[in-house]
Amino acid sequence: QVQLVESGGGLVQPGGSLRLSCAASELSLDYYALSWFRQAPGKAREGVSCISHSDSSTYYADSVKGRFTISRDNVKNTVYLQMNSLQAEDKAVYYCARYRLGPKCTVGADGGISMYEYDYWGQGTQVADSS
């Protein structure tokens, strides 16, 4: 069964860290850019970060720049999101997704990445505030 499976979410105090992982099963991530999105209750899903396959170039939303780091292990078919200095505003369900249009992240005119350009999604992993 083709799927992406996220893990690593949990409860965290403000200022804490988490590392999310997303592993692919029966799905190749080779030659595709990969991204993390998040969705908080009552809010639209937003793009958080993207990593290209071609040159490992990255994109970060302004709200997470300097705090989050995306990486990938092409041998393990896995993408990661290291989240540091977590804030209350980071509480959300985090999703990984495969960019259907190819190996390089594309940023739109609005400065963000569009969820409509992704074909495979994980089920999500919850990041919650323990305070």
C-alpha positions as CSV (number, residue, x, y, z in Angstrom):
1,Q,0.0,0.0,0.0
2,V,1.4,3.4,-1.0
3,Q,1.7,5.6,1.9
4,L,3.6,8.3,3.8
5,V,3.8,7.8,7.6
6,E,4.7,10.6,9.9
7,S,5.9,10.1,13.5
8,G,7.5,12.2,16.2
9,G,4.7,14.4,17.3
10,G,3.8,14.9,20.9
11,L,3.4,17.3,23.8
12,V,6.1,19.9,24.1
13,Q,6.6,22.9,26.4
14,P,7.2,26.3,24.8
15,G,10.9,26.6,23.9
16,G,11.2,22.8,23.5
17,S,12.1,20.7,20.5
18,L,10.7,17.9,18.5
19,R,11.9,16.0,15.5
20,L,9.3,14.8,13.0
21,S,9.9,12.0,10.6
22,C,8.1,10.9,7.5
23,A,8.8,7.5,5.9
24,A,7.5,6.4,2.6
25,S,6.2,2.9,2.0
26,E,5.7,1.5,-1.5
27,L,6.3,5.0,-2.8
28,S,9.5,6.4,-4.2
29,L,10.5,9.8,-3.1
30,D,13.4,9.9,-5.5
31,Y,13.4,12.9,-7.8
32,Y,10.6,14.6,-5.9
33,A,10.7,17.6,-3.7
34,L,9.1,16.9,-0.2
35,S,7.3,19.3,2.1
36,W,5.8,19.7,5.5
37,F,2.5,21.4,6.0
38,R,0.6,22.0,9.2
39,Q,-3.0,22.7,10.1
40,A,-4.2,24.2,13.4
41,P,-7.9,23.9,14.5
42,G,-10.1,26.2,12.5
43,K,-7.3,27.3,10.2
44,A,-6.3,26.5,6.7
45,R,-3.5,24.1,6.0
46,E,-0.2,26.1,5.5
47,G,3.1,25.2,4.0
48,V,5.9,25.1,6.5
49,S,9.0,23.9,4.7
50,C,10.1,22.2,1.5
51,I,13.3,20.4,0.4
52,S,14.3,19.8,-3.2
53,H,15.7,16.5,-4.4
54,S,17.9,18.0,-7.1
55,D,20.1,20.2,-5.0
56,S,18.6,19.9,-1.5
57,S,17.7,23.6,-1.6
58,T,15.1,24.5,1.0
59,Y,12.1,26.8,1.6
60,Y,10.8,27.9,5.0
61,A,7.7,29.9,5.9
62,D,8.7,33.1,7.6
63,S,7.0,32.0,10.8
64,V,9.5,29.1,11.3
65,K,12.7,30.4,9.7
66,G,15.7,30.0,12.0
67,R,13.8,27.6,14.2
68,F,12.9,24.6,11.9
69,T,15.2,22.6,9.8
70,I,14.1,20.2,7.0
71,S,16.3,17.4,5.8
72,R,16.0,14.2,3.9
73,D,17.7,10.8,3.7
74,N,17.2,9.4,0.2
75,V,18.6,6.0,1.1
76,K,16.0,5.6,3.9
77,N,13.3,7.3,1.8
78,T,12.6,9.6,4.7
79,V,12.2,13.3,5.3
80,Y,12.6,15.0,8.7
81,L,11.6,18.3,10.3
82,Q,13.7,19.4,13.3
83,M,11.6,21.9,15.3
84,N,13.4,24.0,17.9
85,S,12.2,26.9,20.1
86,L,8.7,25.7,19.7
87,Q,6.0,28.3,20.3
88,A,2.3,28.0,21.1
89,E,1.6,29.1,17.6
90,D,3.3,25.9,16.3
91,K,0.6,23.7,17.7
92,A,-1.0,21.9,14.8
93,V,-1.3,18.6,13.0
94,Y,1.8,18.3,10.8
95,Y,1.7,16.5,7.4
96,C,4.4,15.5,5.0
97,A,3.6,15.5,1.3
98,R,5.3,14.7,-2.0
99,Y,5.5,17.5,-4.6
100,R,3.9,16.0,-7.8
101,L,5.6,18.4,-10.2
102,G,9.2,17.2,-9.8
103,P,12.4,17.5,-7.8
104,K,12.6,21.2,-7.0
105,C,10.5,23.2,-4.5
106,T,8.4,25.9,-6.1
107,V,7.4,29.0,-4.2
108,G,4.4,30.9,-5.5
109,A,3.9,34.6,-6.0
110,D,2.5,34.9,-2.5
111,G,5.8,33.5,-1.1
112,G,4.3,30.2,-0.1
113,I,4.0,26.6,-1.2
114,S,0.6,25.4,-2.5
115,M,-0.9,22.2,-1.1
116,Y,-2.7,21.7,-4.4
117,E,0.7,20.8,-6.0
118,Y,1.2,17.7,-3.9
119,D,-0.1,14.2,-4.7
120,Y,0.7,11.9,-1.7
121,W,0.1,12.9,1.9
122,G,0.7,11.3,5.3
123,Q,-2.0,11.0,7.9
124,G,-0.5,13.7,10.1
125,T,1.1,13.8,13.5
126,Q,0.0,16.1,16.3
127,V,2.2,18.6,17.9
128,A,0.5,20.0,21.1
129,D,1.4,22.3,23.9
130,S,1.9,20.6,27.3
131,S,1.5,23.8,29.3
